[in-house]
Amino acid sequence: MVGWIEEWWLRALAGLIGSGLIALAAYRFRSLSGSGALSAVVMGTGFVTLGEPVWFGCLIAFFVTSTLWSKWKKRHRAKVKAEANYEKTGRRDAGQVWANGGVGLLLCAADAWLPSPGWLYAYIGVMAAVNADTWATEIGALSKSAPRSIMSGKAVPAGTSGAVTLLGSAAALAGAALIGGVAAALLALQQQHVGPAAGAWGGAAALVAAAAAAGLAGCFADSLLGATGQAMYRCRVCGSDTERGVHCGAAAERVRGFAWLNNDRVNLLSSLLAGAIGWALGMLLL
């Protein structure tokens, strides 16, 4: 009992120091706001304390790759123009941090309390979805072809909620598959099985495929919710459609969607769906 408590405190301390250093660096590079950095410290500490490397490894893979893409994309005017109508920009606040990782932390805690492979499969689905959505947003803004509404298929302005591009969809698939690859690699290092008696390579391939499927489904669910239920506003000053309730310094008029369904909640709901798909695929196929 004493040994377990000592290990718990050591892991918590290691998580606090490690996540604190990462959050500080992210804050200084303007990837996280103050509230986002504090939330990242709490979240990172929780993952390291409660989970094995595969849990916080997938979180780090998401954060590092999405931050790199965001920083790289800021050099392109298309991204900056599109972000003018987004509710949130590249500097993540507490709402974005918890929308992207809060469900994962709950799954990690559930696995620590009642260990089951299903929790991990669901987690991989969740992280695959948030990574896919981020990659689609950051890379898809570079598309030379106009984005199209997921509902009507008609061309819409860049930055429109619920719009997709072929480049963005391909990026989403790659981002989701990456999470599966990271999870498979870390599980192999931990010498844990990722599938039935199909061999290490077969199990790893199945995990990558499941993550890709769950993540892509979550990403498209995000676009679907963005095109239907997410609150959208029209600026009373410049007349542009935006996700922001305040634009050009004035209150915007809501033209569709539910007032409570903002970008963070869309991300949360779509990641929950991806988690359910990840759990189902993990239990049925792996």
DARA-V373862 format. One record per helix or strand. SS is the DSSP state (H for helix, E for strand). FROM is the first residue (numbers start at 1). TO is the last residue. Records with the same first field share a line. If there is no record, write none. Layout:
SS = FROM-TO ; FROM-TO
This chain:
H = 2-28 ; 34-50 ; 53-73 ; 77-83 ; 94-113 ; 117-140 ; 166-189 ; 199-228 ; 263-285
E = 32-32 ; 92-92 ; 148-149 ; 155-155 ; 163-164 ; 230-230 ; 232-234 ; 241-242 ; 246-247 ; 250-251 ; 253-256 ; 258-258
